[in-house]
Amino acid sequence: MQGFLRRRTPYTILPTPLPDDTHSPLNAFWFPDSPTQDLLAVMDACLHNLYDVPRAKQVFEGLRRDRAGDPILEGRLYNSFLESFLGMAEREEGGGRERWVEEVVSLWRVMESGEEKVGPSGSTYAIMMRVWQK
């Protein structure tokens, strides 16, 4: 217990945010603008328990189009959509199921190609194994 209490506490030093009238890629990486944060929150709320996946998909596609290659669009976000699309495919019947599986495969191919600077991770492959299994 003493060793645990004496260990160094890790911390992260973030740069000071720049004023609103100054732009920097590093500043945008650490401190995304409020509209982007709002869109991420909307997507998260819509994906929760598959509440409104089509709306989340629409917002996601807009972000991918407008902010292509932005670090805010990371692999975890893409994986969340893969899982949600899989969940929708499991929930739907008939043609709706096929449409959601196509969405999964399409997004996975984008990740595999690297065209949006987001590569697949171990979690991505685990999700795709679940898709293949179903």
N, C-alpha and C positions, 0 to 999 in steps of 0.2 A: 504494500500500500504506500509506503514511504517513497518508493521509486516512482510510482505513478504520480504522486503529488508533487514531486520535484522536477518532473519532466518539463521541458520547455513548451510553452504554448505556441502552436503555429498560428501565424496571422498572415494576412494578405494586405499589401500596400497598394491602394488604388490611386491613380493619378488624380489630381484636382480637376474637377470639371471646368471646361473652358466657358467663357461667356457665350450667350446665345448667338451673338453676331459673328463668332469665330467658328470655323469648321475644320475638323481634322478627322482622318479615318480612325485614328486611335481613340479619340474622344467618342466617336460614334460607336466604336466597338464596346467600350465600357459603359457608356451612358446613352442608350438608344432614346430617340425622341419620344415624347408622350403619345403621339398617335400610333407609333409602332408598338409601344407597350400596351396600349388599349387593344390593338388588333390581336396581339398574343393572348391577352386575357380573354377576349371574345372566343378565340379558337379553343382555348383551354376549357372554357365553360361549355362550349358546344360539344366538345369531344367527351366530356365527363358523362359516363353512363350512356354514351351514344345519344345524347339529348337531341342534337341537331347537326349531324355529321355533314349533310349537304351544305349548310351555311358555313361551317368551319372550312370545308373544302373550297368554297368560293373565296373566302378571305385568304386562305393559304395560297391559292392560285394567284390572287392579286399581289400578295407579297412576293411570291416567286417571280412574277413578271416585273414588278416595279423595283425590287431590291435583289436582283439576281446576284449570287455570289456573296451576299452580305453575311457576315459571321453570325448574325442573329438567327439565320436559318441553318440550324445545326442538325446533326444526325438524330438527336433525341426527338426533335420535332417531327422529322420525317418518319421515324419509327412509331410515334404516336398515331400518325395518320395511317400507317400500314396496319397497326393493330385495330384501329377504329374501322377501317375498310373491311378487315377480316370479320370483325364483330357484326357489321352490317350484313355481310354475306351470309353469316350464320343465322341471322335473324330473318332475312328475306326468303321469299319463296319464288321459284321459277326464274323468270328473266331478270328480276331484281338482283338475285344472287349472282348471276353471271356478270352483270354490270359492275358489282362491287369487287368481284375477283379480278376483273379487267383493270379496275383502278389500282388494286394492289400491285399487279404485275407491271403496270405502266410506271408507277412511282418507283418500284424496285429497279426497273431498267434505267430510269433516270439516275438513280443512286449508283448503279453499277457502271454506267458510262462516265460518270464524273463530270458531266456537262454543267452541273450546277454547283460544282465544288463541294459536294457532300457525298462522301463515300459510305458504303455499307459497313456496319460494325458486326460484332458477334451477335448482338441483339437482333439486328436486321436479319441475319441468316437464321436465327432461331424462329423469328416470325414467319419467314418464308418456308421453313420446314413445316410449320403448323399449317400453312396454306396448302402445301403439297400433300400433307397427310390427309386433309379434309377432301 
